[in-house]
Amino acid sequence: MTAPKAPLPSDPPPSKDFIRDIVEDDLRSGKHAGVVTRFPPEPNGYLHIGHAKSICLNFGIAHEYGGRCHLRFDDTNPVKEEVEYVDSIQEDVRWLGFDWGDHLYYASDYFGQLHDWALQLIRDRKAYVCELSAEEMRLHRGTLTEPGKPSPWRERSVEENLDLFARMRAGEFPEGSKVLRAKIDMAHSNMNLRDPVLYRILHQHHHRTGDQWCIYPTYDFAHGQSDALEHITHSLCTLEFEVHRPLYEWFIANLPVPSRPRQIEFSRLSLTYTVMSKRKLLQLVKENHVEGWDDPRMPTISGYRRRGYTPESIRNFCSQIGITKFKGLTDVGVLEHCIREHLNAIAPRAMAVLDPLKVIIENYPEGQVEEMEIANHPSHPEVGTRNLPFCREIYIEREDFMEDPPKEFFRLGPGREVRLRGAYFLKCHSVIKDDSGKVVELRCTYDPETRGGNNPPDGRKVKATMHWVSALHAVPAEVRLYDRLFNVESPEGGDDDFLSLLNPDSLKILSGCQLEPTLARAVPGDRFQFERLGYFSVDPKLSRPGSPVFNRTVSLKDSWAKVKGQ
């Protein structure tokens, strides 16, 4: 038996589950000398967080047991597939930290072999050309309690079937006029074995094979045989494929395949406040409810990457939720906790004021500028410090001031004193308002004996420490506040009405934010904790050199339930 390998760098040790138990038993018994898994996406959309669970499982098991994992595109439907999706999937898998090496495959690599096997099934009287329409075929299929009806063309001769299938291949017939079906059992309790379709006519250009084919194998016909051709030992699928397994096994049993993969099913990932149906995600994109597949509100891996999530936190999340056979709904707060946990450890601190309120420090010398040394991370002194300018005019967060504060409000108010992070004690004396009564400026004084934010010699203390930026040196910027895309916990439960469940406040764009000057040098990929506000990252699409746009990756804590009154 091959000893389990160490986890990927920075990852927690993998937890045991029933799939790993099966793998270890197979290695221990000698059934398999090694482990070969595969991640087999259809290139008809971008990967989402549910795919990340499968990626981590397949590549993770291969890594742990010294095997290999293939990346295979099950590209059997040229109507929905695009090169854009192929490229994005490869980028996402690599970003998550996994590498397939030389083992990149496509189901289209096997079109010739699959066609030959279809001919063999015809010769063995186990497949036939059917001319029922899709609707007629559905009616003939029967129900869960009633057997299906045989197709009128089920007993065609081998010669006639070979001739018709060859003419289908030659492009003589229009789409939808004929299909090739397996001849299994129209009364079988498993609907998937009631003479399933193996090939259909599609006069469509394929992104890899061009116009070489006008008949294409169905996913069900191609999937299991592709595993067999690649000598996959453990074919790991989500639970919806469990009812398809007898069909895959029928193909394997009736064709001269070079190996016999074992399919094992596990529960798919479902997240609260999230939809992961490809059809629904595509609808969100096509109808411009979001700004694209990589919109930071989307549950796609590219959307999470743009939002500032880290691959380490996603891998940790997949490890925490584990692998089971039980369907369930995972709280999206678990994912957000994993993001916070990692960013708290790695993200340098910075000061940003999102809703600026100007403060004039009346007793601070005009024209004077001091450099305040501020730690980049409170728990990691090894990452050093930075110097921030401090002068007579600063910005604070508007919500950090109240003209008539309640007892439990400890921040700034008339006659109140607070600590400015790494700078001085500050006390408010007067308030300036515009004609509408809105507060536009505060007049304050500072205590010069509290430099660095230290307590004064007289020993007095304050209860609040606030962030700030120098008004003369601040960098104006746009900040985007992203929230959950849906208002309800289970938006997947709806169908066409799921769009009515969209959260109208899922994106707020703040202009005129004021950031500390060091953030002008931030580049895409940089992540920060804006002190007291949350974790933010530089948007790779909207930012320009010297003018970054920041996305809120995640708040400092989950306030969703409180905000929504749940």
C-alpha positions in Angstrom: 0.0 0.0 0.0 1.3 3.5 -0.9 1.7 5.7 2.2 -0.5 8.8 2.2 1.5 11.9 1.2 1.6 15.2 3.1 -1.2 17.7 2.4 -0.5 20.6 0.0 1.5 23.4 1.6 -0.6 25.5 4.0 -3.5 23.0 3.9 -4.9 21.2 7.0 -4.4 17.4 7.0 -7.2 15.7 5.0 -10.0 14.3 7.1 -10.9 10.6 6.5 -14.1 9.8 4.6 -15.7 6.8 3.0 -14.1 7.4 -0.3 -10.6 7.5 1.2 -11.5 4.3 3.1 -12.4 2.6 -0.2 -9.1 3.8 -1.9 -7.0 2.5 1.0 -8.8 -0.8 1.0 -8.2 -1.1 -2.8 -4.6 -0.4 -2.4 -4.2 -2.7 0.6 -5.9 -5.6 -1.1 -3.9 -5.1 -4.3 -6.9 -4.5 -6.4 -5.1 -1.4 -7.7 -1.3 -0.8 -7.7 -1.9 3.0 -7.7 -4.6 5.6 -7.9 -5.9 7.4 -11.0 -8.7 9.9 -10.6 -10.1 12.6 -13.0 -11.9 15.9 -12.9 -14.2 15.8 -15.9 -16.0 19.1 -16.4 -18.2 19.9 -19.4 -16.9 23.1 -21.1 -20.3 24.8 -21.1 -19.8 27.4 -18.4 -17.4 28.6 -15.7 -16.5 26.5 -12.7 -18.2 27.3 -9.4 -17.6 26.6 -5.8 -19.3 23.2 -6.1 -16.7 22.2 -8.7 -14.0 23.3 -6.3 -15.2 20.5 -3.9 -14.8 17.9 -6.7 -11.4 19.4 -7.8 -10.1 19.2 -4.2 -11.4 15.7 -3.8 -10.0 14.2 -7.0 -6.7 16.0 -7.1 -6.3 15.7 -3.3 -6.8 11.9 -3.3 -4.4 11.5 -6.2 -1.8 13.6 -4.3 -2.3 11.9 -1.0 -1.8 8.4 -2.4 0.9 9.0 -4.9 -1.3 8.7 -7.9 -2.3 11.1 -10.7 -5.4 13.1 -11.6 -6.5 13.8 -15.1 -8.2 16.9 -16.3 -10.7 15.7 -19.0 -13.2 17.9 -20.8 -16.3 16.0 -21.5 -17.0 17.9 -24.7 -19.8 16.0 -26.4 -22.2 18.9 -27.0 -20.9 21.5 -29.4 -24.1 23.5 -29.1 -23.2 24.7 -25.6 -19.4 24.5 -25.5 -16.8 27.2 -26.1 -13.0 27.6 -26.0 -13.5 30.4 -23.5 -14.9 27.9 -21.0 -12.0 25.4 -21.7 -9.4 28.2 -21.0 -11.2 29.5 -17.9 -11.5 26.0 -16.4 -7.8 25.3 -16.8 -7.0 28.7 -15.2 -9.3 28.0 -12.3 -7.9 24.6 -11.6 -4.3 25.9 -11.6 -5.3 28.9 -9.4 -6.7 26.5 -6.8 -3.2 24.9 -6.7 -3.5 21.8 -8.7 -1.7 20.5 -11.8 -2.6 17.7 -14.2 0.9 17.6 -15.7 0.8 15.8 -19.1 -2.7 14.3 -18.4 -5.0 16.7 -20.2 -7.7 14.9 -22.2 -10.9 15.5 -24.1 -13.8 13.1 -24.7 -13.5 14.3 -28.3 -10.1 12.5 -28.3 -12.1 9.3 -28.2 -14.8 10.1 -30.9 -13.3 7.6 -33.3 -13.2 4.8 -30.7 -16.7 5.6 -29.4 -18.0 5.4 -33.0 -16.4 2.0 -33.5 -17.9 0.8 -30.3 -21.3 2.1 -31.4 -20.9 0.0 -34.6 -20.0 -3.0 -32.5 -23.2 -2.6 -30.4 -25.2 -2.5 -33.7 -23.5 -5.7 -34.9 -24.3 -7.3 -31.6 -27.9 -6.4 -32.0 -27.6 -4.1 -28.9 -28.2 -0.8 -30.7 -30.6 0.5 -33.3 -31.5 3.6 -35.2 -34.7 5.2 -34.0 -36.9 7.8 -35.8 -39.1 8.8 -33.0 -39.2 12.5 -32.2 -38.0 13.7 -28.9 -41.6 14.1 -27.7 -42.6 10.7 -29.0 -39.6 9.1 -27.3 -40.6 10.7 -24.0 -44.1 9.3 -24.3 -42.8 5.8 -25.2 -40.4 5.9 -22.2 -43.2 5.2 -19.7 -43.2 6.3 -16.1 -41.8 5.2 -12.8 -44.8 2.9 -12.3 -45.5 2.0 -16.0 -43.1 0.2 -18.4 -42.1 1.9 -21.6 -43.3 1.0 -25.1 -40.8 -0.4 -27.7 -39.9 1.9 -30.6 -41.4 0.8 -33.9 -37.9 0.6 -35.2 -36.4 -1.4 -32.3 -36.2 -4.7 -34.4 -34.6 -3.3 -37.5 -32.0 -5.6 -39.0 -28.3 -5.2 -38.3 -27.7 -4.3 -42.0 -30.4 -1.6 -42.0 -29.1 -0.1 -38.8 -25.5 -0.1 -40.1 -26.7 1.6 -43.3 -28.7 4.3 -41.5 -26.0 5.0 -39.0 -23.5 5.4 -41.8 -25.8 7.8 -43.5 -26.3 9.7 -40.2 -22.5 9.9 -40.0 -22.3 11.2 -43.7 -24.7 14.0 -42.9 -27.7 12.9 -45.0 -30.3 13.5 -42.4 -31.5 16.7 -40.5 -31.1 17.2 -36.8 -33.7 15.5 -34.7 -34.7 13.1 -37.4 -32.8 10.0 -36.1 -30.9 8.8 -33.1 -28.9 5.7 -32.3 -30.3 4.0 -29.1 -29.0 1.1 -27.0 -31.4 -1.9 -26.9 -31.6 -2.7 -23.2 -35.0 -3.0 -21.5 -38.0 -0.8 -22.0 -39.5 -2.2 -18.8 -36.5 -1.6 -16.6 -37.2 0.0 -13.2 -34.3 2.4 -13.9 -35.5 4.8 -16.5 -31.9 5.3 -17.7 -31.8 1.8 -19.1 -35.0 2.1 -21.2 -33.1 2.2 -24.5 -31.1 5.4 -23.9 -29.8 7.5 -26.8 -26.2 6.9 -27.7 -25.8 9.3 -30.7 -27.7 12.3 -32.0 -27.4 14.3 -35.2 -25.9 17.8 -34.6 -24.8 19.8 -37.7 -22.7 22.0 -35.4 -19.0 23.1 -35.5 -17.0 21.5 -32.6 -14.4 23.6 -30.9 -11.8 20.9 -31.4 -12.9 18.5 -34.2 -14.3 21.3 -36.4 -16.8 19.9 -38.9 -15.3 16.4 -38.9 -18.4 15.0 -37.2 -22.2 15.7 -37.5 -23.2 13.0 -35.1 -22.1 13.2 -31.5 -22.1 10.8 -28.6 -24.3 11.6 -25.6 -22.6 12.3 -22.3 -23.9 9.0 -20.8 -22.3 7.0 -23.7 -19.0 8.9 -23.6 -18.4 9.3 -19.9 -17.8 5.8 -18.6 -15.8 4.6 -21.7 -13.6 7.7 -21.4 -12.8 6.7 -17.9 -12.1 3.2 -19.0 -9.8 4.4 -21.8 -7.8 6.5 -19.4 -7.6 3.6 -16.9 -9.3 5.6 -14.1 -9.4 3.5 -10.9 -11.9 5.6 -8.9 -14.5 7.6 -10.9 -15.8 10.1 -8.3 -19.2 11.6 -9.1 -21.9 13.6 -7.3 -25.0 11.8 -6.2 -27.2 12.8 -9.2 -25.1 10.3 -11.3 -25.9 7.4 -9.0 -28.9 6.4 -11.1 -26.7 6.5 -14.2 -24.2 4.1 -12.8 -26.1 0.9 -13.9 -26.1 2.3 -17.5 -22.3 3.0 -17.4 -21.8 -0.5 -16.1 -23.9 -1.9 -18.9 -21.7 -0.2 -21.5 -18.5 -1.4 -19.7 -19.9 -5.0 -19.6 -20.9 -5.0 -23.3 -17.8 -3.4 -24.8 -14.2 -4.5 -25.0 -12.9 -1.7 -22.8 -9.3 -1.8 -21.5 -10.2 -1.2 -17.8 -13.2 -1.2 -15.5 -13.4 2.0 -13.4 -15.4 2.0 -10.2 -17.9 4.8 -9.9 -18.4 6.2 -6.3 -20.9 9.0 -5.6 -20.8 11.7 -3.0 -23.1 14.6 -2.1 -22.8 17.8 -4.1 -22.2 21.1 -2.4 -25.2 23.4 -1.8 -24.7 26.8 -0.2 -27.1 29.1 1.4 -27.9 32.3 -0.5 -26.4 30.8 -3.6 -27.5 29.2 -6.9 -25.1 26.8 -8.6 -27.3 25.6 -11.5 -25.3 26.3 -14.6 -28.5 27.2 -16.4 -29.3 29.8 -13.8 -25.8 31.2 -13.6 -25.8 31.5 -17.4 -29.1 33.3 -17.3 -27.7 35.8 -14.7 -24.9 36.5 -17.1 -26.8 36.6 -20.4 -29.5 38.9 -19.0 -27.0 41.2 -17.4 -28.1 40.7 -13.8 -24.4 40.5 -13.1 -21.4 41.9 -14.9 -20.1 38.5 -16.2 -19.0 35.1 -15.1 -16.3 36.7 -13.0 -18.6 39.2 -11.2 -17.5 39.1 -7.6 -21.0 38.3 -6.5 -21.1 35.1 -8.5 -20.2 31.8 -6.9 -17.7 31.0 -9.7 -14.1 30.4 -8.9 -13.2 33.3 -11.2 -15.7 35.6 -9.4 -14.2 34.6 -6.0 -10.7 35.2 -7.3 -11.6 38.6 -8.5 -13.3 39.4 -5.2 -10.1 38.5 -3.4 -10.7 35.0 -2.0 -7.6 32.9 -1.7 -7.1 29.4 -3.0 -5.9 28.3 0.4 -9.1 29.4 2.1 -11.3 27.6 -0.5 -9.2 24.4 -0.1 -9.6 24.7 3.7 -13.4 25.2 3.2 -13.6 22.0 1.1 -11.7 20.2 3.7 -13.9 21.4 6.6 -17.2 20.5 5.0 -15.9 17.0 4.2 -17.2 14.2 1.9 -20.5 12.4 2.7 -23.4 10.6 1.0 -25.9 12.9 2.6 -27.6 15.8 0.9 -27.4 19.0 2.9 -27.3 22.8 2.8 -24.0 24.3 3.9 -24.1 27.8 5.5 -22.2 30.2 3.3 -20.9 31.7 6.6 -18.6 28.7 6.8 -16.9 29.7 3.6 -16.7 33.3 4.7 -15.2 32.2 8.0 -12.5 30.3 6.1 -11.8 33.5 4.0 -11.5 35.7 7.1 -9.3 33.2 8.9 -6.8 33.1 6.1 -6.9 36.8 5.3 -6.5 37.7 9.0 -3.2 35.8 9.0 -1.8 37.1 5.7 -3.4 40.5 4.9 -1.4 43.6 5.9 -3.4 46.3 7.6 -4.2 49.7 6.0 -6.4 52.7 6.8 -9.2 53.8 4.5 -12.1 56.1 5.1 -15.1 55.1 3.0 -17.5 57.9 4.0 -15.2 60.8 4.8 -15.9 63.5 7.4 -13.2 66.2 7.6 -11.6 67.1 10.9 -9.7 70.3 11.5 -7.3 70.0 14.5 -7.2 73.6 15.6 -4.2 73.4 17.9 -2.0 71.5 15.5 0.6 73.7 13.8 -0.4 74.8 10.3 1.9 73.4 7.6 3.4 70.8 9.9 3.5 67.1 8.7 4.6 64.3 10.9 5.4 60.7 9.9 3.6 58.1 12.1 5.1 54.6 12.3 2.3 52.1 12.1 2.6 48.3 12.2 1.7 46.4 9.0 0.3 43.5 11.0 -0.4 43.4 14.7 0.5 39.7 15.1 3.5 39.6 12.7 6.1 42.1 13.6 8.4 40.5 11.0 6.4 42.1 8.2 7.5 45.5 9.4 6.0 49.0 9.6 5.0 51.8 7.3 5.1 55.6 7.8 1.9 57.6 7.4 1.7 61.4 7.2 -0.3 63.2 9.8 -1.3 66.9 9.6 -3.8 69.5 10.7 -6.6 68.2 8.5 -7.6 64.6 8.5 -10.6 62.4 7.5 -12.5 60.1 9.8 -15.4 57.8 9.1 -18.7 59.6 9.2 -20.3 56.8 11.3 -17.6 57.3 13.9 -19.2 60.6 14.9 -22.5 61.3 16.5 -23.7 64.8 17.6 -25.9 63.3 20.3 -24.4 60.0 21.0 -26.2 57.4 23.2 -24.5 56.0 26.3 -23.1 52.9 24.6 -21.5 54.9 21.7 -17.8 55.3 22.6 -16.6 57.0 19.5 -16.4 60.8 18.8 -19.0 63.3 19.8 -19.0 66.9 21.2 -16.8 67.0 24.3 -15.6 63.4 23.7 -12.1 62.1 23.4 -10.8 59.2 21.3 -7.5 57.7 20.2 -6.4 58.0 16.6 -4.7 54.8 15.5 -0.9 55.3 15.9 -1.3 59.1 16.2 -2.8 61.1 19.0 -5.7 61.5 21.4 -8.4 63.7 19.7 -11.2 65.7 21.3 -14.1 67.3 19.5 -15.2 70.8 20.4 -17.5 72.1 17.7 -19.5 70.9 14.7 -19.9 72.7 11.4 -23.0 72.1 9.3 -24.2 73.1 5.9 -27.5 74.8 5.1 -29.4 71.5 5.2 -28.2 70.7 8.6 -25.7 68.0 7.5 -22.5 67.8 9.5 -19.6 68.7 7.1 -16.7 69.4 9.4 -15.5 68.9 13.0 -13.3 71.2 15.0 -11.1 69.3 17.4 -7.9 69.5 19.4 -5.2 67.0 20.0 -3.0 66.1 23.0 0.7 66.3 21.8 1.8 64.2 24.8 0.0 61.1 23.3 2.1 60.7 20.2 1.8 57.2 18.8 -1.6 56.8 20.4 -0.1 56.3 23.8 -1.9 57.1 27.0 -1.1 60.6 28.4 1.1 61.1 31.5 -2.0 61.9 33.6 -3.2 58.3 33.0 -6.5 59.1 31.5 -7.9 56.5 29.1 -10.3 56.4 26.2 -12.6 53.6 25.1 -12.4 54.0 21.3 -9.6 53.8 18.8 -10.4 55.1 15.3 -8.8 55.0 11.9 -8.0 58.1 9.9 -6.1 59.4 6.9 -4.4 62.7 6.2 -6.6 64.9 4.1 -3.6 66.4 2.3 -2.1 63.1 1.4 -5.1 60.8 1.0 -5.6 58.9 -2.3 -9.2 59.2 -3.6 -10.6 55.9 -4.8 -13.6 53.8 -5.7 -14.6 51.0 -3.4 -17.1 48.4 -4.2 -19.1 46.7 -1.4 -20.3 43.3 -2.5 -22.8 41.3 -0.5 -24.7 38.1 -1.0 -26.4 37.9 -4.4 -29.7 36.5 -3.1 -32.0 37.6 -0.3 -33.2 34.2 0.8 -31.4 31.2 2.2 -32.5 28.7 -0.5 -32.8 30.5 -3.9 -32.2 27.1 -5.7 -35.7 26.0 -4.5 -37.2 28.4 -7.1 -37.2 28.0 -10.8 -38.1 30.8 -13.2 -38.9 33.1 -10.2 -35.4 32.8 -8.7 -34.6 36.2 -10.2 -37.2 37.8 -7.9 -35.0 36.7 -5.0 -32.0 38.8 -6.1 -30.6 41.1 -3.4 -30.9 44.7 -4.7 -28.1 45.7 -2.3 -25.6 43.1 -3.4 -23.4 45.8 -4.9 -22.8 49.4 -3.6 -20.3 51.5 -5.4 -18.7 54.2 -3.2 -16.8 57.0 -4.9 -14.8 59.6 -3.1 -13.3 57.2 -0.6 -10.1 58.4 1.0 -7.2 55.9 1.4 -3.8 56.1 3.0 -1.2 57.1 0.4 0.6 53.7 0.5 -2.4 52.1 -1.2 -1.8 54.1 -4.4 0.9 51.5 -5.1 -1.4 48.5 -4.7 -1.7 46.2 -7.7 -4.2 43.4 -8.6 -3.7 40.5 -6.3 -3.0 42.7 -3.3 -5.2 42.1 -0.3 -5.6 44.3 2.8 -7.5 44.5 6.0 -8.9 48.0 6.0 -8.9 48.6 9.8 -12.3 48.2 11.4 -14.0 47.9 8.0 -13.2 44.5 6.5 -10.9 42.7 4.0 -10.4 44.3 0.6 -8.6 43.5 -2.6 -7.5 45.3 -5.8 -9.9 44.7 -8.6 -7.9 43.2 -11.6 -10.3 44.5 -14.2 -11.2 48.0 -13.1 -8.0 49.2 -11.6 -5.4 51.3 -13.4 -1.7 51.9 -12.5 -1.7 54.4 -9.6 -5.5 54.3 -9.4 -6.7 51.0 -7.8 -10.3 50.1 -7.4 -11.0 48.0 -4.3 -13.5 45.2 -3.7 -14.7 44.3 -0.3 -13.7 40.6 -0.1 -15.5 39.9 3.2 -16.6 41.9 6.2 -14.8 41.5 9.5 -17.7 39.5 10.9 -20.9 38.1 9.7 -23.6 40.7 10.2 -26.0 39.3 7.6 -28.5 37.8 10.1 -28.6 41.0 12.1 -29.0 43.2 9.1 -31.8 41.0 7.6 -33.6 40.6 11.0 -33.2 36.9 11.0 
